[in-house]
Amino acid sequence: MKGNNIITSILLFICFALYVALELKVPCKDGEKECGENTKRLEAQNDSLKRSTLALDEKYHTFQEKADSLQEKLSSTKQIIVQLKNKQHEKVNTIDALNNDELFGFFSKFNTESTGTK
């Protein structure tokens, strides 16, 4: 029984190997000249694609650097906006804490305190 399983496994492996060999055979055995020309043409296309890929990689890196730079500027701009909002709220809170006389003096630019005249 075990011998049959081993033989069956070996036969299946051999059949699979033959199938793969037939599917992956070189397409140009009869016309070696055509096969060589196809190979040269494909190599030229491959080289062209490699050059294009390198150019696109350079552009990608350039755009990535620009995106990083813009991200840094955006971050600093957001910090400035937060600081400005905080200053605005501080001023509003300061004005909100003033009493009526102080509000009148603030908005009219009129000083209600005495100058120390005798």
Residue frames relative to the residue before (quaternion, step in Angstrom):
aa qw qx qy qz dx dy dz
M 1.0000 0.0000 0.0000 0.0000 0.00 0.00 0.00
K 0.6817 0.4643 -0.2874 0.4868 3.56 0.91 -0.93
G 0.6153 0.5557 -0.3407 0.4433 3.58 1.07 -0.70
N 0.6416 0.5190 -0.3187 0.4663 3.58 1.04 -0.78
N 0.6411 0.5228 -0.3244 0.4587 3.60 1.00 -0.78
I 0.6552 0.4994 -0.3130 0.4726 3.56 0.99 -0.83
I 0.6621 0.4959 -0.3082 0.4697 3.60 0.90 -0.89
T 0.6477 0.5090 -0.3176 0.4696 3.59 0.96 -0.83
S 0.6474 0.5130 -0.3192 0.4646 3.59 0.97 -0.80
I 0.6558 0.5010 -0.3123 0.4705 3.58 0.95 -0.86
L 0.6563 0.5047 -0.3158 0.4634 3.61 0.93 -0.84
L 0.6430 0.5103 -0.3228 0.4712 3.60 0.98 -0.78
F 0.6438 0.5173 -0.3176 0.4660 3.57 1.00 -0.82
I 0.6586 0.4975 -0.3127 0.4701 3.59 0.94 -0.87
C 0.6466 0.5103 -0.3257 0.4641 3.60 0.96 -0.81
F 0.6463 0.5108 -0.3166 0.4702 3.57 0.97 -0.82
A 0.6545 0.5116 -0.3121 0.4609 3.59 0.94 -0.87
L 0.6520 0.4965 -0.3183 0.4764 3.61 0.97 -0.78
Y 0.6309 0.5329 -0.3310 0.4565 3.59 0.99 -0.80
V 0.6663 0.4893 -0.2964 0.4784 3.57 0.91 -0.94
A 0.6469 0.5202 -0.3263 0.4522 3.60 0.93 -0.84
L 0.6744 0.4854 -0.3027 0.4668 3.60 0.96 -0.80
E 0.6754 0.4944 -0.2968 0.4596 3.59 0.99 -0.77
L 0.7603 0.3718 -0.1959 0.4954 3.58 1.04 -0.73
K 0.3390 0.7570 -0.5062 0.2362 3.60 1.16 0.30
V 0.5764 -0.5738 0.4544 0.3634 3.56 -1.22 0.52
P 0.4325 -0.7516 0.4310 0.2496 3.62 -0.62 1.07
C 0.7702 0.3528 -0.1812 0.4996 3.62 1.07 -0.51
K 0.1310 0.7926 -0.5873 0.0983 3.61 0.35 1.09
D 0.6788 0.4926 -0.2998 0.4547 3.59 0.96 -0.83
G 0.7919 0.2445 -0.1232 0.5459 3.59 0.85 -0.91
E 0.1514 -0.8285 0.5342 0.0728 3.57 0.32 1.22
K 0.6175 0.5514 -0.3534 0.4356 3.59 1.05 -0.70
E 0.6622 0.4935 -0.3023 0.4760 3.59 0.95 -0.90
C 0.6385 0.5350 -0.3261 0.4469 3.54 0.99 -0.81
G 0.6514 0.5099 -0.3088 0.4694 3.58 0.99 -0.82
E 0.6478 0.5087 -0.3150 0.4716 3.57 1.01 -0.79
N 0.6411 0.5131 -0.3221 0.4711 3.56 0.99 -0.84
T 0.6401 0.5289 -0.3209 0.4556 3.56 0.99 -0.83
K 0.6617 0.4985 -0.3064 0.4689 3.58 0.94 -0.89
R 0.6459 0.5165 -0.3181 0.4636 3.57 0.99 -0.86
L 0.6761 0.4867 -0.2932 0.4692 3.57 0.92 -0.89
E 0.6276 0.5203 -0.3376 0.4705 3.60 1.04 -0.70
A 0.6351 0.5159 -0.3298 0.4709 3.59 1.01 -0.79
Q 0.6517 0.4986 -0.3158 0.4764 3.59 0.96 -0.83
N 0.6350 0.5338 -0.3223 0.4560 3.54 1.02 -0.82
D 0.6525 0.5019 -0.3124 0.4741 3.60 0.96 -0.83
S 0.6388 0.5228 -0.3207 0.4645 3.56 1.01 -0.83
L 0.6639 0.4948 -0.3010 0.4731 3.57 0.97 -0.84
K 0.6157 0.5376 -0.3475 0.4595 3.60 1.04 -0.67
R 0.6534 0.5011 -0.3149 0.4720 3.59 0.96 -0.87
S 0.6460 0.5143 -0.3185 0.4656 3.57 0.96 -0.85
T 0.6450 0.5236 -0.3167 0.4579 3.55 0.99 -0.84
L 0.6465 0.5120 -0.3222 0.4647 3.58 0.95 -0.82
A 0.6496 0.5085 -0.3183 0.4670 3.58 0.96 -0.85
L 0.6690 0.4876 -0.3013 0.4731 3.58 0.96 -0.84
D 0.6119 0.5413 -0.3481 0.4597 3.59 1.06 -0.66
E 0.6416 0.5131 -0.3226 0.4700 3.58 0.99 -0.82
K 0.6500 0.5037 -0.3148 0.4739 3.59 0.96 -0.86
Y 0.6283 0.5397 -0.3328 0.4508 3.57 0.99 -0.84
H 0.6773 0.4858 -0.3014 0.4630 3.58 0.86 -0.92
T 0.6221 0.5353 -0.3346 0.4631 3.58 1.05 -0.76
F 0.6797 0.4756 -0.2844 0.4807 3.57 0.90 -0.93
Q 0.6246 0.5357 -0.3415 0.4541 3.57 1.04 -0.72
E 0.6451 0.5082 -0.3184 0.4734 3.60 0.99 -0.81
K 0.6464 0.5078 -0.3176 0.4727 3.59 0.99 -0.83
A 0.6481 0.5131 -0.3210 0.4622 3.58 0.96 -0.83
D 0.6433 0.5118 -0.3256 0.4672 3.60 0.98 -0.78
S 0.6431 0.5222 -0.3134 0.4643 3.56 1.01 -0.86
L 0.6698 0.4862 -0.2973 0.4761 3.59 0.92 -0.88
Q 0.6177 0.5386 -0.3454 0.4571 3.58 1.06 -0.70
E 0.6436 0.5087 -0.3189 0.4745 3.60 1.01 -0.80
K 0.6534 0.5022 -0.3157 0.4703 3.59 0.95 -0.86
L 0.6358 0.5250 -0.3269 0.4618 3.58 1.00 -0.80
S 0.6488 0.5185 -0.3169 0.4581 3.56 0.96 -0.84
S 0.6810 0.4698 -0.2991 0.4754 3.60 0.89 -0.89
T 0.6220 0.5334 -0.3399 0.4616 3.60 1.05 -0.70
K 0.6381 0.5162 -0.3279 0.4679 3.58 0.99 -0.79
Q 0.6362 0.5207 -0.3293 0.4644 3.59 1.00 -0.76
I 0.6435 0.5120 -0.3214 0.4696 3.58 0.97 -0.83
I 0.6411 0.5214 -0.3268 0.4586 3.60 0.97 -0.83
V 0.6442 0.5105 -0.3207 0.4707 3.58 0.97 -0.84
Q 0.6509 0.5105 -0.3202 0.4617 3.61 0.94 -0.83
L 0.6605 0.5011 -0.3090 0.4659 3.59 0.94 -0.85
K 0.6402 0.5097 -0.3289 0.4714 3.59 0.99 -0.76
N 0.6379 0.5215 -0.3299 0.4607 3.58 0.99 -0.78
K 0.6487 0.5049 -0.3192 0.4717 3.61 0.95 -0.83
Q 0.6424 0.5209 -0.3240 0.4594 3.56 0.99 -0.85
H 0.6737 0.4867 -0.3015 0.4673 3.59 0.91 -0.87
E 0.6088 0.5429 -0.3525 0.4588 3.58 1.08 -0.67
K 0.6642 0.4952 -0.3052 0.4696 3.58 0.95 -0.88
V 0.6473 0.5083 -0.3228 0.4673 3.57 0.96 -0.84
N 0.6591 0.4990 -0.3119 0.4682 3.58 0.93 -0.84
T 0.6268 0.5299 -0.3354 0.4624 3.59 1.04 -0.75
I 0.6740 0.4779 -0.2915 0.4820 3.59 0.90 -0.92
D 0.6365 0.5415 -0.3262 0.4418 3.57 1.01 -0.78
A 0.6848 0.4900 -0.2846 0.4581 3.59 1.08 -0.65
L 0.5416 0.6350 -0.4046 0.3739 3.64 1.21 -0.22
N 0.3999 -0.6795 0.5526 0.2701 3.57 -1.19 0.60
N 0.7625 -0.4051 0.2422 0.4425 3.57 -1.25 0.10
D 0.6686 0.4928 -0.3119 0.4613 3.61 0.85 -0.87
E 0.6671 0.4923 -0.3029 0.4700 3.54 0.95 -0.86
L 0.6228 0.5286 -0.3395 0.4663 3.62 1.06 -0.70
F 0.6385 0.5197 -0.3276 0.4637 3.57 0.98 -0.85
G 0.6792 0.4835 -0.2897 0.4701 3.56 0.90 -0.88
F 0.6390 0.5369 -0.3296 0.4414 3.59 1.02 -0.76
F 0.7606 0.3940 -0.2200 0.4667 3.57 0.77 -1.01
S 0.7180 0.4158 -0.2628 0.4925 3.61 1.07 -0.54
K 0.3469 -0.7407 0.4892 0.3028 3.57 1.30 -0.24
F 0.4728 0.6518 -0.4347 0.4034 3.53 1.21 0.62
N 0.2896 -0.7628 0.5594 0.1463 3.53 -0.82 1.07
T 0.2227 -0.8124 0.5280 0.1079 3.60 -0.57 1.12
E 0.5547 0.6005 -0.4091 0.4054 3.59 1.19 -0.11
S 0.5231 -0.6373 0.4612 0.3279 3.55 -1.12 0.66
T 0.4534 -0.7003 0.4935 0.2459 3.52 -1.18 0.62
G 0.5791 -0.6128 0.3631 0.3965 3.59 1.27 0.14
T 0.3292 0.7402 -0.5217 0.2673 3.63 1.03 0.66
K 0.2835 -0.7690 0.5554 0.1409 3.58 -1.07 0.78
